[in-house]
Structures are given as C-alpha cells and as structure tokens.
C-alpha cells in the first residue's frame, strides 16, 4: 500500500520547550556539535490504491483540520517512496 507522510513542526517563531530540553540533554550524554533542536510530529498514512492529486489534496485537508494546529505549526506532505525488503 502506498504511504503518504505528513511532517508537522512548530513554526519558527513558536517556542519549542521539548526541543530545548533535548538540546540541553545532548551534551550531558556526551554528544556535541548540535546547535538547535526542534521537535515535531510525523504521521504515516497508508492509502488504498494509487496516490493521486486528489488523494494528496485530501491528506492536505486532513493535515489542516486534524493533524496540525495551523496557528502554531506548519506541515509538509509527501509520498514515502521507501521500499522495505527483508
């Protein structure tokens, strides 16, 4: 089944306390070189049939109305082309 991915992130002007907490923890765990962290959400939607422009438009509407808060977040929609083999 095809998979459409919606990535949701806080807008740049919005404070991100979770990202700041991760940023503060990294040096304590021995990691260096990271200057900023923003934490978001990822939704993977498996869809029936082919991913058409109409399907992508529906996913876009889902992201606007349910998956994100457009006041404080932005989102991107893309088709996951990853092929998993065992």
Order of alpha helices (4+ residues) and beta strands (2+ residues): beta-alpha-beta-alpha-beta
